[in-house]
Amino acid sequence: MPKPLAHRRLFEAMTLALGLLGSPLAQAQQTGSFKPTEFPPAELFRQLQLDTLACGRENTAATCNKARGIADPLLDHPLLPASCKDNLWNIRERAVVSPNNSYERRERLNREAADVTVLCKPATKPLGSGSSQTQQNPQRQGGLGGFLKGITGNTGEGR
């Protein structure tokens, strides 16, 4: 009689394979159809986060290979910031099956997973980057931010 654990692993592998075949994100990622001029979708980074957490928790080849399989091609994406690529590199290197699934290993993977969605976001404009009247016509303040104006008497007013 086969062991129940073997059935469970077979079921997990088949579920994983069916999930990969049905997911448009996974298909696009596997075929490399992400355009280098477009930022990868947030759903992809969320899936990477979940897979990295699963790798740390379950310590199986299927979960760790899935996390590495998503992280590896993203390393070559030209729009990702360096901090995101460092995070992806760490996931790719650390998401491997370990004979001893220690607390330290799981925590390192959990930290990397938590950082994915924070570090791998498209750049946004700073709050003051819009065009406003003060930016189009800045007032001349003089030297030292207008300080010398008051000392030398060049305030524009009569004394």
C-alpha positions, 0 to 999 in steps of 0.5 A: 500500500502506498504511503499517504505522504507520497499521495500528498506530494503527487497531488501537490505536484499536479496542482502546481502544474495545473496552476502554472498552466492556467495562470496567464502571469505564469505563462507570460513569465515562462515565455518571457513575454514581459516587455522590457518597457513595462513594469512587471505586474504587482500580482507577479511579485505577490506570487513570488512572495507567497512562493518564497514563504511556502519554500521557507515553510514547506522546504520542498523542491516544488515550492523552492523551484517555483520561487526561484523560477519567478525571481531568476528572469526578473533579475534581467528586467531593465526597469526594476530598481537595484534594491529590488534586484538585490532582493530577487538575487537573495531569494534566488540564492536562498530558496533551496531545499535544505536538509535542516529547515532551521528557524534562521533559514525560514526567517531569512526567507520570510524577510526576503519575501516581505521585502519583495512587495516593498522594494519592487514597486514602480518609481513614483513622482515625488509629491512636489514634482507637479508643475505649480505657479511657484515652480514656474516663476520662482522669486529671486531671494538674493544671496543666502536665501534673502538674508543679505537683502535685509542687511544691505538695505536692498529690500526694494522699499524706501527707508 
